[in-house]
Amino acid sequence: MFFTSEVTAFVPKPTNGLVAQAMLGRYFMLHIICGTIASLHLLIEWLYSGGGFPKRAIAIVCVLCGLALFGGKFINPRLTVWHQQKHQFQLKSDGGLTVIEKTELEANVVQNAERKFAIWHGVSQIVNLAMVILLIWRFWHLTHPNRQDSLITFGQQKRNLFAK
């Protein structure tokens, strides 16, 4: 999306990569906010229903939040640094205005940054894919409840008492 001809005509390289990284930072923050809301929802449902604690549902939400934190706080800052080294520039903040300043780096630093950026960008995409797969799996189990399935919460079991 950020690297199509239409976008690069409006936002040329390497600035389009900066835009993509800013969006990814907000994307991971959205995951953390949604995970917090989901955790609170599960805890309030547990307190309201008085049933068993939804251990597995909370564990899934915690794994998703952990992956979002890993992506947002570990991978994304490193990708930003390697992107700047790869394209040989540095962001300078001067009185609220951020300016792109060209820098000259050694060839081995640039090659190392290109290699690390490629590897960790792939890891970031795998983390995103794992999050999507886990969410789809969880929604599948929520929409297809099974009596023997321990993933459903007490409130869902209570609602399904008369279903047959």
Contacts in CASP RR format, 6 or more apart in sequence:
PFRMAT RR
TARGET T0000
AUTHOR 0000-0000-0000
METHOD contacts of the structure
MODEL  1
MFFTSEVTAFVPKPTNGLVAQAMLGRYFMLHIICGTIASLHLLIEWLYSG
GGFPKRAIAIVCVLCGLALFGGKFINPRLTVWHQQKHQFQLKSDGGLTVI
EKTELEANVVQNAERKFAIWHGVSQIVNLAMVILLIWRFWHLTHPNRQDS
LITFGQQKRNLFAK
1 7 0 8 1.000
2 11 0 8 1.000
2 16 0 8 1.000
2 17 0 8 1.000
2 19 0 8 1.000
2 20 0 8 1.000
2 23 0 8 1.000
3 16 0 8 1.000
3 17 0 8 1.000
3 20 0 8 1.000
7 16 0 8 1.000
8 16 0 8 1.000
11 19 0 8 1.000
13 87 0 8 1.000
14 83 0 8 1.000
14 84 0 8 1.000
14 86 0 8 1.000
14 87 0 8 1.000
14 89 0 8 1.000
14 100 0 8 1.000
15 100 0 8 1.000
17 83 0 8 1.000
18 83 0 8 1.000
18 91 0 8 1.000
21 76 0 8 1.000
21 79 0 8 1.000
21 80 0 8 1.000
21 83 0 8 1.000
24 72 0 8 1.000
24 76 0 8 1.000
24 79 0 8 1.000
24 124 0 8 1.000
25 72 0 8 1.000
25 76 0 8 1.000
28 68 0 8 1.000
28 69 0 8 1.000
28 71 0 8 1.000
28 72 0 8 1.000
28 73 0 8 1.000
28 76 0 8 1.000
29 72 0 8 1.000
31 64 0 8 1.000
31 65 0 8 1.000
31 67 0 8 1.000
31 68 0 8 1.000
31 131 0 8 1.000
32 65 0 8 1.000
32 68 0 8 1.000
32 69 0 8 1.000
35 61 0 8 1.000
35 64 0 8 1.000
35 65 0 8 1.000
35 68 0 8 1.000
36 65 0 8 1.000
38 61 0 8 1.000
39 58 0 8 1.000
39 61 0 8 1.000
39 62 0 8 1.000
39 65 0 8 1.000
42 54 0 8 1.000
42 57 0 8 1.000
42 58 0 8 1.000
42 61 0 8 1.000
42 153 0 8 1.000
43 58 0 8 1.000
45 54 0 8 1.000
45 153 0 8 1.000
45 155 0 8 1.000
46 52 0 8 1.000
46 53 0 8 1.000
46 54 0 8 1.000
46 153 0 8 1.000
46 154 0 8 1.000
49 153 0 8 1.000
49 154 0 8 1.000
49 155 0 8 1.000
49 158 0 8 1.000
50 154 0 8 1.000
51 154 0 8 1.000
51 155 0 8 1.000
52 154 0 8 1.000
54 153 0 8 1.000
54 154 0 8 1.000
56 150 0 8 1.000
56 151 0 8 1.000
57 138 0 8 1.000
57 151 0 8 1.000
57 153 0 8 1.000
60 134 0 8 1.000
60 138 0 8 1.000
63 134 0 8 1.000
64 131 0 8 1.000
64 134 0 8 1.000
64 135 0 8 1.000
67 127 0 8 1.000
67 130 0 8 1.000
67 131 0 8 1.000
68 131 0 8 1.000
70 127 0 8 1.000
71 124 0 8 1.000
71 127 0 8 1.000
75 120 0 8 1.000
75 123 0 8 1.000
75 124 0 8 1.000
75 127 0 8 1.000
76 124 0 8 1.000
78 116 0 8 1.000
78 120 0 8 1.000
79 117 0 8 1.000
79 120 0 8 1.000
79 121 0 8 1.000
79 124 0 8 1.000
81 113 0 8 1.000
82 113 0 8 1.000
82 114 0 8 1.000
82 116 0 8 1.000
82 117 0 8 1.000
82 120 0 8 1.000
83 113 0 8 1.000
83 117 0 8 1.000
84 90 0 8 1.000
84 91 0 8 1.000
85 105 0 8 1.000
85 109 0 8 1.000
85 110 0 8 1.000
85 112 0 8 1.000
85 113 0 8 1.000
86 110 0 8 1.000
86 113 0 8 1.000
86 114 0 8 1.000
86 117 0 8 1.000
88 102 0 8 1.000
88 103 0 8 1.000
88 104 0 8 1.000
88 105 0 8 1.000
88 110 0 8 1.000
89 100 0 8 1.000
89 101 0 8 1.000
89 102 0 8 1.000
89 103 0 8 1.000
90 100 0 8 1.000
90 101 0 8 1.000
90 103 0 8 1.000
91 98 0 8 1.000
91 99 0 8 1.000
91 100 0 8 1.000
91 101 0 8 1.000
92 98 0 8 1.000
92 99 0 8 1.000
92 100 0 8 1.000
92 101 0 8 1.000
93 99 0 8 1.000
105 113 0 8 1.000
138 151 0 8 1.000
141 149 0 8 1.000
141 151 0 8 1.000
141 152 0 8 1.000
142 151 0 8 1.000
142 152 0 8 1.000
142 156 0 8 1.000
145 152 0 8 1.000
145 156 0 8 1.000
145 160 0 8 1.000
146 152 0 8 1.000
152 160 0 8 1.000
END
